[in-house]
Amino acid sequence: MKKIKLNLLCLLGLTLVLNSCTSDLEVVPKDDDIFTSEAFFAQPGAYKKALAGVYSNFSLTGTGGAGSSSLEGIDAGTSQYGRCLWYLQDLTSDEIIWSYENDPGTRELQRNIWTAENPVILGMFSRAMVGVAIVNEFLKQTTPEKLSTRGVTETALLNDIALYRKEARVARALAYYNMMDLFGKAPFITESDPVNFAGIQYDRQQLFTFIESELIALVPDLKAPRTNEYGRVDQAVARMILAKMYLNAQVFIGAPKYSECVTQCNAIIAGGYALNENYMNNFKADNNLSSELIFSFQADGVVTQNYGPTTVMVNGSVGSLEQNGTSLGVGSGGWGGAIRLRKQFVQKFDGLDFDYDSRKTITGGGPRSLEILDIANRNQGYILTKYSNVSSTGVPGGNSTFVNTDFPLFRLADVYLMYAECALRGATGATTSQGLTYVNALRERANGGNFANVTTGQVTLDFILDERARELYLEGHRRQDLIRFGKYTGGVYNWAWKGNGTNGIAISNNLKVFPIPSASLAANPNLTQNTGY
């Protein structure tokens, strides 16, 4: 059972006075009966409900069901936080192909020919900045002065609210981290800024400095790992954002911080997490029970229906020929072969080492060709079944379209691989022998034994990049990984349909970041477009 109840009414209640911070995003609450802030905060449990509203922005898009959006002019399917993040990180890489190229924005993303008009890019930019604005308003509504005027004097509640504020700041840091990674810049707004403030532009260095200082300050006062309610922030979540920043610091700010990444990884590993004995249980309808998940975007097929990444992936994984949806807990035909695998990803599992690897959830051969020569032909290309709307005990989710499976944004396996990579890159505080132990722990888990283990000589940086593909595919990491390893832009490594070429062609370096959406540029004169767009 999900522990924190997501509540979009609370989220939109917080946005009533957000025209200030998000006027460029045209945030429009669409329920005329939404409470005023003072009436809302007079309710029992209001502050925790408001905190749930902060978290809701990662999963929900509107109050009118899965198809509604609180962002004027932006479709729910192209503005769901996790789905947009997943599209930008994985659909633009060597992992998958989306069959329905008439879906707004997908053709351009998977062919690496996007522009500043792309609706998914606008959806990600907007949803992340709405998240920032919601946190800012939550912080404004929970200052000591505000609480005093409302007569909030109970010590236990005041202590709870103090923790809620820190969690909200981590959620804001996560949104800014995604902006830094994807766009290389963002309009910077905090709770101290006035109404109708157009955020000044922060570049990557400025964002990095802000996020780092925020998280370092917050970590000591957050709950210890695995002691908070499921779905809420703790020390490990904050450390995970820091670790990802340090891992990619060479890209972000031109300075390596692999040793700092190892420090965070060691602290996370010491936090009581453990690999789930069954790899696949991390991606099932009750994956909220997994000892491996550090933070996820929540999904519930009955209570909080949304077209998020896991609903898309489970339905999209159903093969056009196989009609295997029932085994995945959705309709037998699913979405008719929406997702297929690019050849280069399938080949990551070639060889005897992977014959029994549980991570190899690939189906192909027979009538299915490895090559995808015609994207519209859903019978071409292999398929996969990583995500499922069936629980670890075999119970289907409560809805045959909207899944119960949470999106695992951060999990322990990633920490193991980050440590191993940093050790190879010469980080202090890390050893290659410990890195090898972590890599082999993942391979032993995947194979039910050590017969697929590797040796020190086999674990090179190129091996780590491939192992990250095998372990973390469809979890929103691939674009970032390829950029860090120098294999995203240019022609060093090409994949099917990269750059709009059937076999892949070189793409320009400006595609390492996405463009600032034209609508956002028009609304905020402080923003400038990224080079090359």
Secondary structure as UniProt FT lines:
FT   HELIX           8..14
FT   HELIX           15..17
FT   HELIX           19..22
FT   HELIX           23..25
FT   TURN            32..33
FT   HELIX           37..41
FT   TURN            44..45
FT   HELIX           46..56
FT   TURN            57..59
FT   TURN            66..67
FT   TURN            72..73
FT   HELIX           76..78
FT   HELIX           81..86
FT   HELIX           87..91
FT   TURN            92..94
FT   STRAND          96..98
FT   TURN            101..102
FT   TURN            104..105
FT   HELIX           106..110
FT   TURN            111..112
FT   TURN            116..117
FT   HELIX           119..140
FT   TURN            141..142
FT   HELIX           144..149
FT   TURN            150..151
FT   HELIX           155..183
FT   STRAND          185..188
FT   TURN            191..192
FT   TURN            195..196
FT   STRAND          200..203
FT   HELIX           204..218
FT   HELIX           219..221
FT   TURN            225..226
FT   TURN            230..231
FT   HELIX           235..247
FT   HELIX           249..253
FT   HELIX           258..269
FT   TURN            270..272
FT   HELIX           279..283
FT   TURN            285..286
FT   HELIX           287..289
FT   TURN            291..292
FT   STRAND          293..297
FT   TURN            301..303
FT   HELIX           309..317
FT   TURN            320..322
FT   HELIX           325..328
FT   TURN            332..335
FT   STRAND          339..341
FT   HELIX           343..346
FT   HELIX           347..349
FT   HELIX           352..354
FT   TURN            355..356
FT   TURN            358..359
FT   STRAND          362..363
FT   TURN            366..367
FT   TURN            375..376
FT   TURN            378..379
FT   STRAND          383..384
FT   TURN            392..393
FT   STRAND          407..411
FT   HELIX           412..424
FT   TURN            425..426
FT   TURN            428..429
FT   HELIX           432..447
FT   TURN            451..452
FT   HELIX           456..458
FT   HELIX           461..472
FT   TURN            473..474
FT   HELIX           478..484
FT   TURN            485..486
FT   TURN            496..497
FT   HELIX           498..500
FT   TURN            502..503
FT   HELIX           509..512
FT   HELIX           518..523
FT   TURN            525..526
FT   TURN            531..532
//
